[in-house]
Amino acid sequence: MIHMNNSFGSGFDLEYAPTSFLMRFGKREMFVCRDFRKRYYKVNRLIDCSTGIEPGHVELLLLRRWLVILSKARPVGFR
């Protein structure tokens, strides 16, 4: 079962990018958003893969525009 979470807001954090969404596949998460970071290295045109900011995260940059972050799912709870 897939759980989707849309976050629409204003700000410069990845979570609040205007075209972002989060999908959960059991114990895994896939977060997709537009990439707005300045890359100081040559990026492959089709796909670029790198380690994420946190341990266990993998970042895929698709077509130099879309950032896909694969990670373990965080526990969902009430705040």
C-alpha positions as CSV (number, residue, x, y, z in Angstrom):
1,M,0.0,0.0,0.0
2,I,1.3,3.5,-0.9
3,H,0.8,6.5,1.3
4,M,1.2,9.8,-0.5
5,N,1.7,13.1,1.3
6,N,1.7,16.5,-0.5
7,S,3.3,19.5,1.1
8,F,2.5,22.8,-0.4
9,G,4.0,25.9,1.3
10,S,6.4,28.7,0.9
11,G,10.0,28.5,1.8
12,F,13.3,27.1,0.7
13,D,13.4,23.8,2.5
14,L,13.1,20.6,0.4
15,E,10.0,19.7,2.3
16,Y,8.2,22.9,1.3
17,A,9.1,23.0,-2.3
18,P,5.9,23.9,-4.2
19,T,6.1,20.8,-6.5
20,S,7.0,18.1,-4.0
21,F,5.4,14.9,-2.8
22,L,6.3,12.0,-0.5
23,M,5.4,8.3,-1.2
24,R,5.8,5.5,1.4
25,F,6.3,1.9,0.4
26,G,6.1,0.0,3.7
27,K,9.4,0.8,5.4
28,R,10.8,3.0,2.6
29,E,10.1,6.5,1.5
30,M,10.5,8.3,-1.9
31,F,10.5,12.1,-1.8
32,V,10.3,13.9,-5.1
33,C,10.8,17.6,-5.6
34,R,12.3,20.2,-8.0
35,D,16.0,20.7,-7.4
36,F,16.9,24.3,-6.7
37,R,20.4,23.8,-5.3
38,K,23.5,25.1,-7.1
39,R,25.7,22.2,-8.1
40,Y,29.4,23.0,-8.1
41,Y,30.3,20.0,-10.3
42,K,29.3,18.8,-13.7
43,V,26.0,17.0,-13.6
44,N,25.0,14.2,-15.9
45,R,22.1,15.2,-18.2
46,L,19.9,12.2,-17.6
47,I,20.6,10.9,-14.1
48,D,23.1,11.7,-11.4
49,C,23.3,9.7,-8.2
50,S,24.9,10.7,-4.9
51,T,24.7,10.0,-1.2
52,G,22.2,12.0,0.7
53,I,22.6,14.5,3.5
54,E,21.6,12.0,6.2
55,P,23.0,8.4,6.6
56,G,21.0,5.9,4.5
57,H,19.7,8.4,2.0
58,V,20.3,8.2,-1.7
59,E,19.7,11.2,-4.0
60,L,18.9,10.8,-7.7
61,L,18.9,13.9,-9.9
62,L,16.8,13.3,-13.0
63,L,17.1,15.5,-16.1
64,R,19.0,18.1,-14.0
65,R,15.6,19.2,-12.6
66,W,13.9,16.6,-10.4
67,L,15.5,15.4,-7.1
68,V,14.4,12.0,-5.9
69,I,15.4,11.1,-2.4
70,L,15.2,7.4,-1.3
71,S,15.3,6.6,2.4
72,K,14.0,4.6,5.3
73,A,10.5,5.7,6.4
74,R,10.4,7.9,9.5
75,P,7.8,7.1,12.1
76,V,4.5,8.9,11.6
77,G,3.1,10.4,14.8
78,F,1.1,13.3,16.1
79,R,2.9,16.5,16.9
